[in-house]
Structures are given as C-alpha cells and as structure tokens.
C-alpha cells in the first residue's frame, strides 16, 4: 500500500491526532517555523496570506522545529509566542525534526521535491527555518527557499493558480 502525504499521521500543537487528510481539497502552505529565528517576522506575512485566502480553500500549516536550535522548548510557549507576537490563527503542529534519521515522515517526503525556480538546487535536506512547501489539491509539491518571503510573487502565483476562482 502506498502512503500519500494525506495519510501521514500528524499531531497538533495541542496534542490532537490528525493528518493532512483533514485538509483535503485545500491549497496548503507548509512551513517549518522557529520562534527565535531571524526569519520569524515572516509569521506576519504567513498570517496575511492565511487571512487573504482562507475563505477560498487555503491554509498555512506551521511546523515548529528546533532542528537549527532556534525554537522554544514547549508547545505551549510556542503557541503563546505565535499568537501574542504575530497574531497567528493558522494551524500549528507539534514540534518536529525536519532532517536526519529522526525527521518526521511528512518532511521525509517533502524534501524529495526540488526547489521551484532553481535550476541548480534539486532539493534534499531542509536548509533552514521557514522553508516553504505549497501543496495543491492534486498533490503537486512546490518548494521554496527559507529566504523567499511568503508573499513572493512566485509563491502567490502557485497559490492563486491552485485555488478555485
């Protein structure tokens, strides 16, 4: 039996079991986040995308990771930081590893995708916090480097082309 991205078990930041299957039919922007990263201001643009497109079948999914030693220790602290500092309303998940033997199964699959718009980088391990993956309802995975802002035209174009009119 083949496992799809939708079948991979996930845990919300509040400890509830779920999967990407709960978001079937939606355009997803999956991001490995870290509260103490210099790229954390991207939370503001992620939330703006959430507000702009959520009514059309889009959601951001935040996956905290301490893989680069820049995330808070407890899920409660992460949730409080994201809400209080950036007004995050999009779904957040349990802290995960994104690289190596202990990488979460979701990230083991996502890192197989090459970077959009890069002829030289074929994918592989997560380079840093705030790497972005847009997943269309048909299952296409579009990957963007961490320093690509969430509202970059390349990301917005993929989101808009996958949303219903």
Backbone as ProteinMPNN parsed JSONL, in Angstrom:
{"seq_chain_A": "XXXXXXXXXXXXXXXXXXXXXXXXXXXXXXXXXXXXXXXXXXXXXXXXXXXXXXXXXXXXXXXXXXXXXXXXXXXXXXXXXXXXXXXXXXXXXXXXXXXXXXXXXXXXXXXXXXXXXXXXXXXXXXXXXXXXXXXXXXXXXXXXXXXXXXXXXXXXXXXXXXXXX", "coords_chain_A": {"N_chain_A": [[0.842, -1.191, 0.0], [0.555, 2.188, -0.847], [1.651, 5.072, 0.788], [0.243, 8.231, 1.088], [0.845, 11.799, 1.204], [-1.35, 12.804, 2.555], [-2.044, 10.767, 4.278], [-0.189, 10.602, 6.297], [0.402, 10.491, 9.726], [-0.199, 13.198, 11.954], [0.391, 15.521, 14.66], [-1.315, 17.974, 16.411], [-0.406, 21.215, 17.787], [-1.628, 21.259, 20.178], [-1.732, 18.66, 20.905], [-3.501, 16.934, 19.628], [-4.479, 14.239, 17.508], [-4.151, 14.082, 13.986], [-4.158, 14.497, 10.387], [-2.86, 15.359, 7.115], [-4.972, 14.767, 5.575], [-7.19, 15.858, 6.766], [-7.306, 18.295, 5.633], [-8.099, 18.018, 3.06], [-8.569, 18.825, -0.348], [-7.834, 21.441, -0.066], [-5.551, 24.178, -0.671], [-2.332, 24.077, 0.502], [0.123, 25.634, 2.558], [2.957, 24.692, 3.796], [5.177, 25.17, 6.448], [8.283, 25.097, 8.085], [8.806, 26.347, 11.146], [10.36, 28.671, 13.482], [10.632, 30.212, 16.533], [12.697, 31.857, 17.511], [14.212, 32.587, 15.386], [15.877, 34.615, 12.955], [14.288, 34.935, 10.772], [11.731, 34.944, 11.715], [9.927, 37.185, 11.553], [8.558, 36.592, 9.222], [6.268, 35.293, 9.972], [4.257, 37.217, 10.117], [3.628, 37.791, 7.419], [2.871, 35.258, 6.624], [0.539, 34.934, 8.139], [-0.959, 36.991, 6.987], [-1.345, 35.949, 4.399], [-2.901, 33.76, 5.119], [-5.257, 35.024, 6.07], [-6.015, 36.355, 3.736], [-6.6, 34.346, 1.834], [-7.988, 32.217, 3.058], [-10.786, 31.883, 2.952], [-11.148, 30.913, 0.458], [-10.271, 28.337, 0.376], [-7.674, 27.764, 1.342], [-4.86, 27.187, 3.466], [-2.316, 27.954, 5.842], [0.105, 25.885, 7.326], [1.841, 25.478, 10.209], [4.878, 24.149, 11.298], [6.645, 23.83, 13.998], [10.141, 23.663, 14.64], [13.108, 22.608, 16.196], [15.397, 22.042, 14.952], [17.434, 23.673, 14.08], [18.197, 24.858, 16.356], [16.669, 27.052, 17.325], [14.135, 27.237, 18.364], [11.519, 27.511, 20.78], [11.156, 25.673, 23.91], [8.763, 24.295, 24.767], [5.529, 23.268, 23.55], [3.35, 24.818, 24.41], [4.535, 27.285, 25.006], [5.439, 27.993, 22.469], [3.01, 28.229, 21.05], [1.826, 30.346, 22.474], [3.696, 32.417, 22.015], [3.498, 32.683, 19.179], [0.828, 33.452, 18.857], [0.557, 35.747, 20.552], [2.663, 37.45, 19.694], [2.593, 37.537, 16.864], [-0.031, 37.228, 16.085], [-0.99, 34.825, 15.092], [-3.275, 32.699, 13.531], [-3.488, 30.476, 12.004], [-3.313, 26.847, 11.646], [-1.157, 25.171, 13.907], [1.454, 22.838, 14.638], [2.769, 19.971, 16.46], [6.12, 20.09, 17.663], [8.663, 19.231, 15.377], [11.263, 17.184, 13.876], [13.111, 18.02, 11.012], [15.126, 17.124, 9.414], [17.508, 14.44, 8.863], [17.866, 11.171, 10.539], [15.818, 11.111, 12.433], [13.835, 12.606, 11.277], [10.566, 13.879, 10.768], [7.993, 11.895, 9.255], [6.444, 13.341, 7.358], [8.186, 15.389, 6.537], [10.222, 13.796, 5.556], [9.123, 13.014, 3.167], [8.492, 15.506, 1.928], [11.014, 16.702, 1.419], [11.899, 15.505, -0.856], [11.103, 16.935, -3.002], [12.114, 19.215, -5.571], [13.483, 22.574, -5.562], [11.377, 25.261, -6.489], [11.863, 27.176, -9.392], [14.612, 27.007, -9.327], [17.366, 26.062, -10.994], [19.639, 24.898, -10.19], [19.489, 23.764, -7.643], [18.417, 20.824, -6.428], [16.812, 20.006, -4.385], [16.568, 17.991, -1.458], [17.87, 17.944, 1.906], [16.334, 20.05, 4.44], [17.196, 23.412, 4.427], [17.103, 25.554, 6.27], [15.242, 27.319, 8.824], [11.823, 28.203, 8.122], [11.469, 27.237, 5.531], [9.489, 26.643, 2.671], [6.599, 24.903, 1.505], [4.289, 24.538, -0.964], [1.367, 22.834, -1.353], [-0.745, 21.53, -3.677], [-4.286, 20.843, -4.259], [-4.306, 18.657, -5.996], [-2.036, 17.349, -5.311], [0.471, 18.212, -6.119], [3.749, 19.348, -5.298], [5.333, 22.267, -4.421], [8.331, 23.825, -3.843], [10.064, 26.172, -1.8], [12.81, 28.297, -0.997], [14.082, 29.208, 2.306], [14.566, 32.025, 2.596], [12.846, 33.109, 0.788], [10.231, 35.224, 0.7], [6.958, 34.87, 2.202], [4.966, 36.227, 0.741], [6.011, 36.418, -1.764], [5.923, 36.843, -5.295], [6.184, 34.423, -6.773], [5.345, 32.396, -5.001], [2.744, 33.278, -4.367], [1.591, 33.146, -6.903], [1.537, 30.355, -7.39], [-0.199, 29.566, -5.334], [-2.572, 31.032, -6.004], [-3.121, 29.991, -8.573], [-3.889, 27.441, -7.958], [-6.149, 27.641, -6.451], [-9.785, 27.645, -6.297], [-11.739, 29.638, -8.542]], "CA_chain_A": [[0.0, 0.0, 0.0], [1.313, 3.432, -0.94], [1.234, 6.121, 1.701], [0.249, 9.559, 0.494], [1.053, 12.855, 2.192], [-2.577, 12.953, 3.341], [-2.162, 9.663, 5.24], [0.86, 10.663, 7.33], [-0.137, 10.983, 10.998], [0.332, 14.452, 12.499], [-0.123, 15.91, 15.971], [-1.423, 19.424, 16.524], [0.367, 21.802, 18.879], [-2.39, 20.963, 21.401], [-1.653, 17.233, 21.178], [-4.572, 16.176, 18.98], [-4.078, 13.468, 16.332], [-4.777, 14.484, 12.727], [-3.323, 14.244, 9.206], [-3.162, 16.324, 6.055], [-6.281, 14.384, 5.062], [-8.172, 16.788, 7.338], [-7.276, 19.496, 4.803], [-8.324, 17.56, 1.681], [-9.179, 19.805, -1.241], [-7.303, 22.786, 0.187], [-4.178, 24.515, -1.025], [-1.612, 24.159, 1.768], [1.476, 26.194, 2.62], [3.595, 24.075, 4.957], [6.383, 25.921, 6.783], [8.958, 24.765, 9.344], [8.965, 27.646, 11.808], [11.157, 28.74, 14.71], [10.325, 31.478, 17.199], [13.886, 32.67, 17.777], [14.951, 32.721, 14.136], [15.845, 35.937, 12.351], [13.229, 34.957, 9.758], [10.429, 34.896, 12.393], [8.964, 38.171, 11.055], [7.751, 36.015, 8.147], [4.966, 34.93, 10.544], [3.295, 38.271, 9.786], [3.2, 37.6, 6.035], [2.14, 33.986, 6.586], [-0.802, 35.209, 8.66], [-1.654, 37.802, 5.987], [-1.794, 35.017, 3.367], [-3.995, 32.995, 5.713], [-6.452, 35.873, 6.074], [-6.378, 36.724, 2.366], [-7.064, 33.233, 1.01], [-8.621, 31.107, 3.776], [-12.177, 31.689, 2.537], [-11.142, 30.271, -0.86], [-9.768, 26.966, 0.464], [-6.223, 27.797, 1.568], [-4.402, 27.356, 4.844], [-0.925, 27.796, 6.23], [0.31, 24.916, 8.398], [3.139, 25.744, 10.813], [5.53, 23.029, 11.977], [7.816, 24.272, 14.747], [11.28, 22.747, 14.658], [14.314, 23.079, 16.864], [16.494, 21.42, 14.218], [18.514, 24.652, 13.959], [18.397, 25.366, 17.719], [16.092, 28.386, 17.442], [12.731, 27.152, 18.752], [11.233, 27.416, 22.205], [11.15, 24.298, 24.381], [7.457, 23.659, 24.962], [4.483, 23.651, 22.598], [2.538, 25.895, 24.978], [5.296, 28.526, 24.841], [5.442, 28.299, 21.036], [1.664, 28.691, 20.705], [1.64, 31.665, 23.083], [4.544, 33.35, 21.273], [2.94, 32.91, 17.839], [-0.434, 34.172, 18.998], [0.748, 37.061, 21.169], [3.608, 38.277, 18.953], [2.297, 37.659, 15.442], [-1.464, 37.079, 15.824], [-1.176, 33.627, 14.274], [-4.53, 31.956, 13.653], [-3.423, 29.253, 11.204], [-2.993, 25.668, 12.445], [0.227, 24.884, 14.294], [1.615, 21.428, 14.957], [3.781, 19.545, 17.408], [7.485, 20.308, 17.223], [9.162, 18.1, 14.594], [12.577, 17.24, 13.244], [12.917, 18.126, 9.57], [16.27, 16.498, 8.742], [18.181, 13.337, 9.538], [17.166, 9.912, 10.804], [14.621, 11.356, 13.224], [12.939, 13.539, 10.594], [9.153, 13.498, 10.722], [7.661, 11.295, 7.957], [5.998, 14.367, 6.419], [9.366, 16.044, 5.969], [10.948, 12.804, 4.755], [8.512, 13.069, 1.843], [8.574, 16.845, 1.332], [12.366, 17.051, 0.961], [12.148, 14.895, -2.171], [10.734, 17.922, -4.027], [13.132, 20.219, -5.902], [13.073, 23.96, -5.347], [10.781, 25.947, -7.636], [12.632, 28.277, -9.949], [16.054, 26.854, -9.151], [17.891, 25.023, -11.881], [20.84, 24.319, -9.6], [19.228, 23.068, -6.396], [17.459, 19.76, -6.713], [16.082, 19.593, -3.177], [17.368, 17.427, -0.389], [17.523, 18.331, 3.271], [15.869, 21.407, 4.739], [18.374, 24.272, 4.604], [16.98, 26.468, 7.408], [13.867, 27.581, 9.237], [10.932, 28.919, 7.208], [11.39, 26.672, 4.19], [8.055, 26.62, 2.356], [6.087, 23.925, 0.554], [2.888, 24.703, -1.344], [0.813, 21.577, -1.844], [-2.024, 21.775, -4.348], [-5.251, 19.765, -4.023], [-3.963, 17.49, -6.819], [-0.858, 16.706, -4.728], [1.74, 18.793, -6.568], [4.513, 19.991, -4.238], [6.193, 23.359, -4.88], [9.249, 24.093, -2.729], [10.7, 27.49, -1.843], [13.88, 28.51, -0.025], [13.684, 29.938, 3.513], [14.588, 33.488, 2.469], [11.766, 33.532, -0.103], [9.16, 35.74, 1.555], [5.676, 34.219, 1.946], [4.172, 36.946, -0.26], [6.763, 36.486, -3.008], [5.041, 36.558, -6.425], [6.262, 33.018, -7.191], [4.5, 31.626, -4.082], [1.36, 33.736, -4.546], [1.138, 32.625, -8.19], [1.207, 28.935, -7.216], [-1.408, 29.509, -4.503], [-3.73, 31.51, -6.747], [-3.447, 29.107, -9.692], [-4.453, 26.194, -7.438], [-7.417, 27.931, -5.768], [-10.937, 27.833, -7.171], [-11.97, 31.042, -8.906]], "C_chain_A": [[0.882, 1.248, 0.0], [0.751, 4.45, 0.041], [1.304, 7.448, 0.965], [0.532, 10.568, 1.598], [-0.149, 12.976, 3.121], [-2.712, 11.904, 4.436], [-1.183, 9.759, 6.41], [0.276, 11.224, 8.622], [0.591, 12.244, 11.471], [-0.268, 14.67, 13.876], [-0.157, 17.426, 16.031], [-0.589, 19.914, 17.707], [-0.321, 21.572, 20.226], [-2.45, 19.469, 21.702], [-2.732, 16.376, 20.543], [-4.041, 15.486, 17.719], [-4.85, 13.952, 15.111], [-3.875, 14.035, 11.589], [-3.627, 15.339, 8.191], [-4.489, 15.992, 5.391], [-7.39, 15.286, 5.582], [-8.28, 18.067, 6.505], [-7.487, 19.152, 3.325], [-9.035, 18.637, 0.874], [-8.665, 21.216, -1.065], [-5.909, 22.942, -0.427], [-3.465, 24.757, 0.297], [-0.255, 24.831, 1.578], [2.079, 25.683, 3.915], [4.935, 24.763, 5.187], [6.97, 25.383, 8.084], [9.374, 26.085, 9.992], [9.829, 27.535, 13.058], [11.038, 30.142, 15.295], [11.521, 32.408, 17.345], [14.774, 32.857, 16.556], [14.849, 34.156, 13.624], [14.786, 36.068, 11.267], [11.829, 34.941, 10.38], [9.464, 35.998, 11.957], [8.137, 37.676, 9.857], [6.389, 35.542, 8.668], [3.895, 35.942, 10.14], [2.753, 38.089, 8.366], [2.474, 36.266, 5.858], [0.7, 34.196, 7.051], [-1.612, 36.052, 7.664], [-2.16, 36.924, 4.837], [-2.981, 34.201, 3.867], [-5.299, 33.788, 5.628], [-6.949, 36.148, 4.65], [-7.068, 35.577, 1.617], [-7.853, 32.147, 1.745], [-10.052, 30.849, 3.323], [-12.288, 30.997, 1.171], [-10.561, 28.854, -0.815], [-8.262, 26.86, 0.602], [-5.945, 27.819, 3.06], [-2.895, 27.189, 4.936], [-0.903, 26.747, 7.33], [1.725, 25.111, 8.933], [3.659, 24.545, 11.593], [6.778, 23.528, 12.697], [8.912, 23.206, 14.718], [12.447, 23.404, 15.378], [15.56, 22.498, 16.193], [17.701, 22.36, 14.119], [18.703, 25.438, 15.261], [17.86, 26.785, 17.915], [14.611, 28.363, 17.816], [12.613, 27.012, 20.263], [11.057, 25.947, 22.605], [9.802, 23.609, 24.39], [6.433, 24.178, 23.949], [3.646, 24.813, 23.11], [3.232, 27.245, 24.791], [5.318, 28.961, 23.372], [4.091, 28.883, 20.628], [1.418, 30.093, 21.248], [2.444, 32.724, 22.334], [3.915, 33.701, 19.923], [1.663, 33.737, 17.897], [-0.21, 35.596, 19.477], [1.621, 37.985, 20.32], [3.161, 38.552, 17.531], [0.815, 37.514, 15.105], [-1.807, 35.862, 14.984], [-2.508, 32.948, 14.578], [-4.494, 30.649, 12.869], [-2.997, 28.068, 12.079], [-1.483, 25.508, 12.676], [0.281, 23.441, 14.789], [2.7, 21.214, 15.996], [5.168, 19.79, 16.812], [8.006, 19.045, 16.527], [10.624, 18.296, 14.227], [12.335, 17.224, 11.744], [14.03, 17.47, 8.764], [16.763, 15.3, 9.541], [17.295, 12.129, 9.799], [15.869, 10.111, 11.568], [13.626, 12.294, 12.563], [11.515, 12.988, 10.573], [8.842, 12.923, 9.336], [7.152, 12.305, 6.921], [7.195, 15.023, 5.742], [10.246, 15.072, 5.191], [10.412, 12.792, 3.327], [8.716, 14.432, 1.175], [9.952, 17.153, 0.757], [12.734, 16.387, -0.36], [11.861, 15.888, -3.3], [11.901, 18.866, -4.307], [12.592, 21.615, -5.61], [12.485, 24.537, -6.62], [11.72, 27.053, -8.087], [14.131, 28.159, -9.79], [16.549, 25.727, -10.04], [19.088, 24.32, -11.255], [20.569, 23.504, -8.34], [18.101, 22.077, -6.58], [16.684, 19.307, -5.476], [17.025, 19.03, -2.145], [16.978, 18.036, 0.947], [17.086, 19.794, 3.384], [17.089, 22.263, 5.064], [18.309, 25.126, 5.867], [15.514, 26.566, 7.792], [13.132, 28.354, 8.136], [11.084, 28.5, 5.75], [9.903, 26.428, 3.91], [7.737, 25.587, 1.294], [4.624, 24.246, 0.29], [2.445, 23.366, -1.921], [-0.57, 21.871, -2.414], [-2.989, 20.628, -4.043], [-4.962, 18.502, -4.842], [-2.702, 16.782, -6.327], [0.475, 17.214, -5.233], [2.42, 19.494, -5.394], [5.45, 21.018, -4.876], [7.02, 23.794, -3.679], [9.969, 25.417, -2.915], [11.707, 27.627, -0.705], [13.414, 29.352, 1.16], [13.631, 31.449, 3.352], [13.598, 34.003, 1.431], [10.6, 33.955, 0.783], [7.826, 35.066, 1.213], [4.82, 34.906, 0.882], [4.931, 37.158, -1.576], [5.826, 36.13, -4.168], [5.061, 35.094, -6.879], [5.364, 32.138, -6.309], [3.038, 31.992, -4.297], [0.793, 33.185, -5.854], [0.735, 31.157, -8.083], [-0.081, 28.795, -6.406], [-2.639, 29.883, -5.333], [-4.117, 30.583, -7.894], [-4.089, 27.809, -9.215], [-5.798, 26.394, -6.736], [-8.568, 27.992, -6.76], [-11.173, 29.325, -7.409], [-13.021, 31.678, -8.011]], "O_chain_A": [[1.842, 1.338, 0.765], [-0.459, 4.664, 0.117], [2.295, 7.754, 0.303], [0.467, 10.239, 2.782], [0.001, 13.219, 4.318], [-3.419, 12.125, 5.42], [-1.345, 9.058, 7.409], [-0.288, 12.318, 8.619], [1.816, 12.344, 11.398], [-1.295, 14.086, 14.222], [0.838, 18.09, 15.741], [-0.126, 19.118, 18.524], [0.307, 21.674, 21.28], [-3.132, 19.049, 22.637], [-2.866, 15.202, 20.888], [-3.26, 16.064, 16.963], [-6.053, 14.202, 15.187], [-2.931, 13.275, 11.805], [-4.537, 16.145, 8.384], [-5.073, 16.84, 4.716], [-8.414, 15.461, 4.922], [-9.234, 18.831, 6.655], [-7.093, 19.918, 2.445], [-9.976, 19.274, 1.349], [-9.023, 22.103, -1.839], [-5.199, 21.966, -0.664], [-3.928, 25.545, 1.121], [0.423, 24.624, 0.571], [1.757, 26.173, 4.997], [5.73, 24.925, 4.262], [6.254, 25.228, 9.073], [10.188, 26.833, 9.45], [10.005, 26.452, 13.617], [11.313, 31.134, 14.619], [11.363, 33.628, 17.304], [15.94, 33.236, 16.674], [13.841, 34.828, 13.844], [14.423, 37.179, 10.882], [10.837, 34.926, 9.65], [8.256, 35.765, 11.986], [7.121, 38.283, 9.52], [5.45, 35.404, 7.884], [2.758, 35.567, 9.854], [1.55, 38.221, 8.141], [1.565, 36.157, 5.035], [-0.24, 33.696, 6.432], [-2.817, 35.847, 7.517], [-3.272, 37.124, 4.35], [-3.945, 33.977, 3.136], [-6.319, 33.274, 5.168], [-8.153, 36.169, 4.397], [-8.007, 35.808, 0.856], [-8.347, 31.225, 1.095], [-10.49, 29.698, 3.312], [-13.366, 30.554, 0.774], [-10.378, 28.234, -1.862], [-7.646, 25.957, 0.036], [-6.708, 28.402, 3.831], [-2.287, 26.399, 4.214], [-1.796, 26.719, 8.177], [2.698, 24.933, 8.2], [2.96, 23.995, 12.444], [7.845, 23.638, 12.093], [8.636, 22.007, 14.765], [12.733, 24.587, 15.195], [16.638, 22.466, 16.786], [18.845, 21.908, 14.078], [19.284, 26.523, 15.273], [18.489, 27.614, 18.572], [13.906, 29.351, 17.613], [13.494, 26.466, 20.927], [10.837, 25.085, 21.753], [9.718, 22.43, 24.047], [6.457, 25.341, 23.548], [3.271, 25.697, 22.338], [2.583, 28.235, 24.455], [5.226, 30.151, 23.07], [4.03, 29.905, 19.944], [0.858, 30.938, 20.548], [1.932, 33.807, 22.049], [3.813, 34.875, 19.567], [1.454, 34.625, 17.07], [-0.724, 36.544, 18.884], [1.346, 39.182, 20.234], [3.325, 39.665, 17.033], [0.44, 37.663, 13.943], [-2.795, 35.863, 14.249], [-2.825, 32.661, 15.732], [-5.369, 29.802, 13.043], [-2.39, 28.262, 13.132], [-0.666, 25.686, 11.772], [-0.704, 22.898, 15.288], [3.44, 22.128, 16.362], [5.355, 19.704, 15.598], [7.818, 17.932, 17.02], [11.152, 19.407, 14.26], [11.462, 16.506, 11.257], [13.89, 17.28, 7.556], [16.477, 15.163, 10.73], [16.149, 12.062, 9.356], [14.915, 9.358, 11.372], [12.673, 12.737, 13.205], [11.297, 11.791, 10.384], [9.373, 13.414, 8.339], [7.404, 12.139, 5.728], [7.214, 15.193, 4.522], [10.945, 15.48, 4.264], [11.171, 12.582, 2.381], [9.07, 14.504, -0.001], [10.052, 17.798, -0.286], [13.787, 16.685, -0.924], [12.324, 15.701, -4.425], [12.602, 19.274, -3.381], [11.388, 21.803, -5.433], [13.025, 24.33, -7.707], [12.297, 27.772, -7.271], [14.858, 29.107, -10.085], [16.183, 24.567, -9.847], [19.508, 23.265, -11.73], [21.364, 22.626, -8.005], [16.963, 22.457, -6.856], [15.967, 18.308, -5.535], [18.141, 19.519, -1.97], [15.883, 18.579, 1.097], [17.418, 20.639, 2.551], [17.921, 21.877, 5.886], [19.343, 25.4, 6.477], [14.653, 25.962, 7.152], [13.744, 29.059, 7.333], [10.858, 29.299, 4.841], [9.152, 26.051, 4.81], [8.477, 25.407, 0.326], [3.808, 24.23, 1.211], [3.057, 22.836, -2.848], [-1.447, 22.39, -1.723], [-2.558, 19.558, -3.614], [-5.329, 17.401, -4.433], [-2.333, 15.735, -6.859], [1.519, 16.705, -4.824], [1.759, 20.154, -4.591], [6.252, 20.688, -5.75], [6.472, 24.099, -2.619], [10.422, 25.753, -4.009], [11.485, 27.138, 0.403], [12.462, 30.123, 1.038], [12.745, 32.097, 3.911], [13.513, 35.212, 1.212], [10.049, 33.144, 1.527], [7.591, 34.726, 0.054], [4.038, 34.248, 0.197], [4.534, 37.982, -2.399], [5.017, 35.211, -4.04], [4.035, 34.583, -7.328], [4.696, 31.236, -6.814], [2.185, 31.11, -4.397], [-0.374, 32.797, -5.901], [-0.295, 30.757, -8.624], [-0.952, 27.998, -6.753], [-3.624, 29.145, -5.362], [-5.303, 30.401, -8.168], [-4.769, 27.141, -9.993], [-6.504, 25.425, -6.458], [-8.372, 28.343, -7.923], [-10.84, 30.16, -6.568], [-13.341, 32.855, -8.174]]}, "name": "protein", "num_of_chains": 1, "seq": "XXXXXXXXXXXXXXXXXXXXXXXXXXXXXXXXXXXXXXXXXXXXXXXXXXXXXXXXXXXXXXXXXXXXXXXXXXXXXXXXXXXXXXXXXXXXXXXXXXXXXXXXXXXXXXXXXXXXXXXXXXXXXXXXXXXXXXXXXXXXXXXXXXXXXXXXXXXXXXXXXXXXX"}
